[in-house]
């Protein structure tokens, strides 16, 4: 007689109830639209600043202000993550998740109404507050709401679906590039359309998310913590002299490597693609308006290819983490990200090399599936959102310095450069040197525990 199948031998999604799927869908959409917002910003920040800065501003100055805008956005992201992570443990994951989605959707839309560099930066910072809160809240909500056997697969897929948001942004860029090429719109208005398109889906999602309930685990943990006199969502409890400080600090180091690697280096791929495409077309004496259209088109294609790679990278990480353990999967991802990033920025020379974006996306974004799976497994329910957000977002304060560091390094390497090609080479070298940050994650990984097959920790 055949033994009955246990949950451990079934697919992770077996036996999920309709409400489990509803929770998963709402958390995934919150993060998907969050990533759509991020990519819209990355793809159209230079167009926005070309329009918002004084006419005739040197392109290198525009790129520098693009770095400033990115730093301000990422700093807002880090601040929002720390604030809303703690509030999620104190007042509920579902309530705070809905609030953060509302915040980033409204201020993404307002970014399209910017009149100058300063108000654009303010809108991006406030957008960052909402964007930053979503990750820790979404993964804590799923981790606490779904059965334990479904947690790894669900969180890996949640993170992988973020690539859908990124790919959608790439399609928007291609569509807008086509309209510029057809002279239906100008590049001065294209970025405004993009930001407005990034805000609407998330805003509509808020009304559905309001039907989410708080997880029973969280409700029970709040009652037990009140009875025992323990604080929910307390950074004192997280970073004090107790057992949670070590995983918090080491988890933060692990995340720093991935976050700086992606936001300080990997997400500057559109600049390299744009420069390479622009230089090749200028050499052919193509009209300026056609160059703008081609840049937008190929930036969009690059984003799609990069994020297709990331989708499969994140699914692969979840598969490897389930079979070999979290630490082995992270080691493979970190080493792969170092090599893929170096290769991309040294050897990308045209559209024939666009496949390299997929390889870089595969490894760089695979690490973020690891963060979604691993970080909730390091902290108890009363600190799960706080600890996850702390690890994931403190690194963003350092990542916010990445564009400044990259810009300064590029300027140093470009001293004496007289041609456009030499300046592009300086940009390549700056990104290549910074890719060593991924190796910091390997150091932290050595001291972190393996959590595969273990129940979620509690006090």
VMD Tcl script that draws the C-alpha trace (Angstrom):
set ca {
  {0.00 0.00 0.00}
  {1.35 3.44 -0.92}
  {2.05 5.77 1.98}
  {0.10 9.02 2.00}
  {1.88 12.02 0.51}
  {3.14 14.47 3.09}
  {3.25 18.24 2.55}
  {7.06 18.03 2.32}
  {6.83 15.81 -0.79}
  {4.13 17.84 -2.53}
  {4.66 21.00 -4.57}
  {4.85 24.06 -2.33}
  {1.57 25.39 -3.68}
  {-0.38 22.20 -2.84}
  {-3.11 22.63 -0.23}
  {-3.06 26.43 -0.27}
  {-6.49 27.89 0.41}
  {-8.07 30.65 -1.70}
  {-7.21 33.14 1.03}
  {-3.56 32.01 1.00}
  {-3.51 32.74 -2.73}
  {-5.14 36.12 -2.11}
  {-2.43 37.06 0.41}
  {0.29 35.88 -1.96}
  {-1.25 37.79 -4.89}
  {-1.59 41.06 -2.95}
  {1.94 40.88 -1.56}
  {3.33 39.99 -4.99}
  {1.45 42.81 -6.74}
  {2.65 45.31 -4.16}
  {6.26 44.32 -4.86}
  {5.71 43.97 -8.64}
  {4.32 47.51 -8.95}
  {7.05 48.72 -6.60}
  {9.66 47.35 -9.03}
  {7.79 48.84 -11.99}
  {8.18 52.23 -10.29}
  {11.91 51.64 -9.73}
  {12.54 50.71 -13.36}
  {10.50 53.61 -14.74}
  {12.73 55.91 -12.72}
  {15.93 54.20 -13.90}
  {14.91 54.25 -17.56}
  {13.65 57.84 -17.64}
  {15.69 59.70 -15.01}
  {18.08 61.18 -17.58}
  {15.26 62.31 -19.88}
  {13.54 63.91 -16.88}
  {16.66 65.75 -15.80}
  {17.48 66.89 -19.35}
  {14.07 68.57 -19.26}
  {14.23 69.87 -15.67}
  {17.80 71.22 -15.71}
  {18.61 74.42 -17.67}
  {18.63 74.01 -21.44}
  {22.02 73.13 -22.84}
  {23.30 71.46 -19.67}
  {26.31 69.26 -20.46}
  {25.35 65.56 -20.72}
  {27.96 64.62 -18.11}
  {26.32 67.05 -15.67}
  {22.92 65.55 -16.45}
  {24.33 62.09 -15.67}
  {25.80 63.44 -12.43}
  {22.40 64.77 -11.36}
  {20.94 61.40 -12.34}
  {23.29 59.91 -9.77}
  {22.13 62.46 -7.19}
  {18.48 61.67 -7.90}
  {19.20 57.96 -7.56}
  {20.98 58.53 -4.24}
  {18.07 60.58 -2.89}
  {15.57 57.95 -4.00}
  {17.60 55.13 -2.43}
  {18.05 57.12 0.81}
  {14.27 57.58 0.97}
  {13.92 53.85 0.31}
  {16.23 53.01 3.22}
  {14.46 55.43 5.57}
  {11.01 54.12 4.64}
  {12.16 50.54 5.06}
  {13.35 51.16 8.61}
  {10.23 53.11 9.58}
  {7.60 50.86 8.03}
  {9.39 47.65 8.96}
  {9.04 48.53 12.62}
  {5.48 49.80 12.18}
  {4.56 46.54 10.45}
  {5.51 44.58 13.57}
  {3.81 47.08 15.86}
  {0.54 47.71 14.00}
  {0.23 44.95 11.41}
  {1.77 43.92 8.10}
  {-1.42 44.26 6.06}
  {-2.26 47.81 7.22}
  {1.24 49.12 6.62}
  {1.59 47.37 3.25}
  {-1.53 49.11 1.97}
  {-0.25 52.46 3.23}
  {3.16 52.09 1.60}
  {1.65 51.18 -1.78}
  {-0.61 54.24 -1.59}
  {2.39 56.42 -0.75}
  {4.64 55.35 -3.61}
  {1.84 55.34 -6.20}
  {0.73 58.91 -5.42}
  {4.24 60.37 -5.39}
  {5.31 58.54 -8.53}
  {2.45 60.32 -10.26}
  {3.43 63.65 -8.72}
  {6.98 63.18 -10.06}
  {5.54 63.70 -13.55}
  {4.40 67.18 -12.49}
  {7.88 68.32 -11.40}
  {8.92 71.80 -12.50}
  {12.59 71.58 -11.58}
  {15.36 69.41 -10.19}
  {14.55 70.20 -6.54}
  {10.86 69.23 -6.45}
  {11.65 66.15 -8.56}
  {14.17 65.10 -5.88}
  {11.61 65.70 -3.09}
  {8.99 63.59 -4.86}
  {11.54 60.82 -5.43}
  {12.52 60.81 -1.75}
  {8.91 60.47 -0.61}
  {8.28 57.82 -3.27}
  {11.30 56.03 -1.82}
  {9.71 56.03 1.65}
  {6.81 53.98 0.30}
  {8.92 51.80 -1.96}
  {11.26 50.98 0.92}
  {8.52 49.77 3.19}
  {7.07 47.22 0.81}
  {9.71 44.47 0.76}
  {9.93 43.72 4.49}
  {6.16 43.97 4.91}
  {5.36 41.79 1.90}
  {7.76 38.98 2.80}
  {6.76 39.04 6.48}
  {3.07 38.91 5.50}
  {3.64 35.87 3.26}
  {5.98 34.14 5.73}
  {3.44 34.50 8.55}
  {0.30 33.76 6.52}
  {1.25 30.72 4.42}
  {2.06 27.19 5.70}
  {5.73 26.51 6.50}
  {6.14 24.01 3.65}
  {5.08 26.68 1.14}
  {7.30 29.48 2.45}
  {10.47 28.98 0.37}
  {8.67 28.48 -2.93}
  {6.21 31.30 -2.34}
  {8.83 33.86 -1.32}
  {11.11 32.85 -4.21}
  {8.24 33.30 -6.67}
  {7.17 36.59 -5.06}
  {10.63 37.97 -5.70}
  {10.80 36.45 -9.19}
  {7.52 38.15 -10.13}
  {9.19 41.49 -9.46}
  {10.87 40.91 -12.82}
  {7.42 41.21 -14.43}
  {7.23 44.78 -13.12}
  {10.70 45.49 -14.46}
  {9.89 43.97 -17.86}
  {6.68 46.00 -18.05}
  {8.75 49.14 -17.54}
  {10.99 48.05 -20.42}
  {7.95 47.58 -22.66}
  {6.74 51.05 -21.69}
  {10.15 52.44 -22.64}
  {10.03 50.70 -26.02}
  {6.48 51.93 -26.66}
  {7.40 55.50 -25.75}
  {10.56 55.26 -27.87}
  {8.36 54.28 -30.80}
  {6.13 57.30 -30.26}
  {9.17 59.59 -30.14}
  {10.44 58.06 -33.38}
  {7.03 58.58 -35.01}
  {7.07 62.21 -33.76}
  {3.81 61.61 -31.85}
  {5.45 62.96 -28.69}
  {8.74 64.66 -27.82}
  {11.39 63.42 -25.39}
  {10.44 66.38 -23.16}
  {7.03 64.86 -22.44}
  {7.91 61.15 -22.72}
  {9.23 60.85 -19.17}
  {6.07 62.42 -17.76}
  {3.90 59.84 -19.50}
  {6.13 57.07 -18.15}
  {5.88 58.23 -14.53}
  {2.11 58.57 -14.78}
  {1.86 55.05 -16.21}
  {3.95 53.78 -13.30}
  {1.62 55.23 -10.70}
  {-1.84 54.11 -11.82}
  {-1.71 50.28 -11.36}
  {-0.41 50.50 -7.79}
  {-3.00 53.14 -6.89}
  {-5.81 50.88 -8.10}
  {-4.30 47.93 -6.20}
  {-4.71 49.78 -2.89}
  {-8.49 49.29 -2.90}
  {-8.14 45.50 -3.14}
  {-5.36 45.32 -0.54}
  {-7.61 46.96 2.02}
  {-9.36 43.55 2.35}
  {-6.23 41.86 3.72}
  {-6.35 40.53 7.29}
  {-3.48 40.39 9.73}
  {-1.81 36.93 9.99}
  {-2.87 34.79 12.96}
  {0.81 34.32 13.86}
  {1.20 38.06 14.21}
  {-1.99 38.46 16.25}
  {-0.85 35.67 18.59}
  {2.69 37.06 18.87}
  {1.36 40.50 19.77}
  {-0.78 39.03 22.57}
  {2.12 36.93 23.88}
  {4.55 39.84 23.71}
  {2.16 42.10 25.62}
  {1.74 39.42 28.29}
  {5.52 38.91 28.58}
  {6.35 42.61 28.46}
  {8.31 42.31 25.20}
  {8.23 45.00 22.54}
  {6.92 44.43 19.03}
  {9.02 46.00 16.28}
  {11.64 47.38 18.68}
  {15.09 48.21 17.36}
  {16.28 48.02 20.96}
  {15.20 44.37 21.07}
  {16.72 43.72 17.66}
  {20.09 45.36 18.24}
  {20.40 45.08 22.02}
  {22.45 42.50 23.89}
  {20.13 39.60 22.98}
  {20.33 36.78 20.45}
  {18.96 38.79 17.51}
  {21.79 41.32 17.16}
  {24.26 38.93 15.50}
  {21.94 37.79 12.67}
  {20.79 41.39 12.20}
  {24.29 42.77 11.69}
  {25.53 39.87 9.58}
  {22.34 39.86 7.52}
  {22.85 43.58 6.96}
  {26.37 42.92 5.61}
  {25.03 40.25 3.27}
  {22.40 42.63 1.93}
  {24.88 45.49 1.55}
  {26.78 43.44 -1.02}
  {23.70 42.73 -3.11}
  {22.08 46.14 -2.79}
  {25.19 48.17 -3.66}
  {26.03 45.71 -6.43}
  {22.61 46.19 -8.01}
  {21.85 49.86 -7.33}
  {25.38 51.21 -7.35}
  {26.48 49.27 -10.44}
  {24.01 46.93 -12.16}
  {21.21 49.45 -12.58}
  {23.55 51.81 -14.41}
  {23.48 49.40 -17.35}
  {20.98 51.69 -19.22}
  {23.62 54.45 -19.21}
  {26.20 52.18 -20.83}
  {23.67 50.87 -23.36}
  {22.53 54.43 -24.16}
  {26.11 55.66 -24.62}
  {27.12 52.73 -26.82}
  {24.00 53.05 -29.02}
  {24.28 56.85 -29.19}
  {27.96 56.79 -30.17}
  {27.40 54.20 -32.89}
  {24.52 56.20 -34.40}
  {26.36 59.52 -34.20}
  {29.21 57.93 -36.15}
  {26.65 57.23 -38.90}
  {25.44 60.89 -38.85}
  {21.92 59.81 -37.79}
  {19.60 62.77 -36.91}
  {19.44 63.62 -33.19}
  {15.71 62.80 -32.81}
  {16.30 59.32 -34.23}
  {19.16 58.80 -31.78}
  {16.84 59.62 -28.85}
  {14.25 57.16 -30.13}
  {16.88 54.44 -30.59}
  {18.30 55.02 -27.10}
  {14.84 54.65 -25.52}
  {14.13 51.55 -27.59}
  {17.38 49.76 -26.74}
  {17.30 50.77 -23.10}
  {13.88 49.15 -23.00}
  {15.11 46.01 -24.75}
  {18.10 45.85 -22.40}
  {15.81 46.15 -19.38}
  {13.59 43.34 -20.68}
  {16.56 41.06 -21.38}
  {18.18 41.87 -18.03}
  {14.98 41.11 -16.16}
  {14.18 37.95 -18.08}
  {17.55 36.77 -16.84}
  {16.69 37.90 -13.33}
  {13.36 36.05 -13.37}
  {15.08 32.75 -14.06}
  {17.90 33.63 -11.68}
  {15.49 34.14 -8.80}
  {13.59 30.93 -9.52}
  {16.93 29.09 -9.76}
  {18.05 30.50 -6.42}
  {14.84 29.30 -4.74}
  {15.34 25.84 -6.28}
  {18.99 25.65 -5.20}
  {18.26 27.01 -1.71}
  {15.59 24.36 -1.19}
  {17.88 21.53 -2.23}
  {21.36 22.45 -1.06}
  {20.75 25.13 1.56}
  {20.63 28.91 1.71}
  {24.39 29.41 2.17}
  {25.45 27.38 -0.87}
  {22.93 29.25 -3.03}
  {24.22 32.61 -1.81}
  {27.85 31.62 -2.43}
  {27.06 30.64 -6.03}
  {25.09 33.85 -6.55}
  {27.75 36.17 -5.13}
  {30.62 34.65 -7.10}
  {28.50 34.60 -10.26}
  {27.44 38.23 -9.78}
  {31.07 39.35 -9.46}
  {32.11 37.66 -12.70}
  {28.99 38.61 -14.68}
  {29.20 42.30 -13.69}
  {32.88 42.54 -14.57}
  {32.23 40.86 -17.91}
  {29.28 43.09 -18.78}
  {30.92 46.44 -18.14}
  {34.18 45.45 -19.81}
  {32.86 43.71 -22.91}
  {29.42 45.13 -23.80}
  {30.01 46.85 -27.14}
  {26.70 46.85 -28.97}
  {23.33 45.24 -29.54}
  {24.99 41.94 -30.41}
  {26.11 41.71 -26.75}
  {22.66 42.28 -25.24}
  {22.64 38.67 -23.98}
  {25.22 39.73 -21.40}
  {22.50 41.75 -19.67}
  {20.56 38.53 -19.07}
  {23.58 36.87 -17.47}
  {24.25 39.85 -15.20}
  {20.56 40.06 -14.27}
  {20.45 36.31 -13.56}
  {23.14 36.48 -10.88}
  {22.60 39.96 -9.44}
  {18.85 39.57 -8.92}
  {19.09 35.93 -7.82}
  {20.54 37.27 -4.57}
  {17.31 39.16 -3.91}
  {15.29 35.96 -4.00}
  {17.71 34.83 -1.31}
  {16.94 37.90 0.80}
  {13.20 37.21 0.53}
  {13.65 33.57 1.56}
  {16.43 33.87 4.12}
  {15.87 37.09 6.09}
  {12.45 36.14 7.59}
  {14.06 32.89 8.79}
  {16.49 34.81 11.01}
  {13.98 36.63 13.25}
  {10.96 35.93 15.51}
  {7.44 37.03 14.58}
  {7.56 40.11 16.80}
  {10.71 41.31 14.98}
  {10.31 39.66 11.57}
  {9.32 42.72 9.58}
  {11.73 44.91 11.58}
  {14.70 42.56 11.18}
  {14.05 41.86 7.51}
  {13.67 45.57 6.74}
  {16.74 46.47 8.81}
  {18.99 44.04 6.94}
  {17.56 44.86 3.53}
  {17.43 48.64 3.92}
  {20.37 49.79 6.06}
  {22.56 48.76 3.14}
  {20.65 51.26 1.03}
  {22.12 54.17 2.98}
  {25.50 52.92 1.81}
  {24.07 52.12 -1.63}
  {22.87 55.72 -1.80}
  {26.54 56.69 -1.85}
  {27.15 54.29 -4.74}
  {26.23 56.72 -7.54}
  {28.38 59.43 -5.88}
  {31.27 56.99 -5.52}
  {30.78 55.75 -9.06}
  {30.67 59.32 -10.36}
  {33.80 60.38 -8.47}
  {35.65 57.24 -9.54}
  {34.59 57.81 -13.13}
  {35.78 61.44 -13.00}
  {39.13 60.33 -11.58}
  {39.57 57.66 -14.25}
  {38.45 60.07 -16.98}
  {41.07 62.74 -16.19}
  {42.77 63.59 -19.42}
  {40.07 61.89 -21.50}
  {39.28 63.96 -24.55}
  {36.98 61.72 -26.60}
  {33.54 60.28 -25.89}
  {34.96 56.77 -26.19}
  {37.58 57.47 -23.51}
  {34.90 58.77 -21.15}
  {32.81 55.65 -21.74}
  {35.87 53.52 -20.98}
  {36.30 55.39 -17.68}
  {32.68 54.58 -16.82}
  {33.30 50.91 -17.65}
  {36.37 50.78 -15.40}
  {34.60 52.52 -12.50}
  {31.78 49.96 -12.58}
  {34.28 47.11 -12.85}
  {36.25 48.22 -9.79}
  {33.09 48.58 -7.73}
  {31.92 45.06 -8.57}
  {34.25 43.78 -5.86}
  {31.51 44.70 -3.36}
  {29.86 41.32 -3.98}
  {32.78 39.63 -2.24}
  {31.83 41.38 1.03}
  {28.73 39.18 1.08}
  {30.90 36.05 1.08}
  {32.58 37.22 4.30}
  {29.24 37.75 6.06}
  {27.91 34.45 4.71}
  {30.67 32.51 6.44}
  {29.38 33.58 9.89}
  {25.64 33.25 9.25}
  {23.60 30.13 10.17}
  {22.06 27.66 7.74}
  {18.26 27.77 8.13}
  {17.14 25.16 5.59}
  {14.61 22.77 7.13}
  {14.37 24.68 10.40}
  {11.14 26.21 11.75}
  {10.88 29.99 11.95}
  {12.59 31.15 15.17}
  {10.73 32.50 18.18}
  {11.83 33.96 21.52}
}
mol new
graphics top color blue
foreach p $ca { graphics top sphere $p radius 0.5 }
foreach p [lrange $ca 0 end-1] q [lrange $ca 1 end] { graphics top cylinder $p $q radius 0.2 }
display resetview
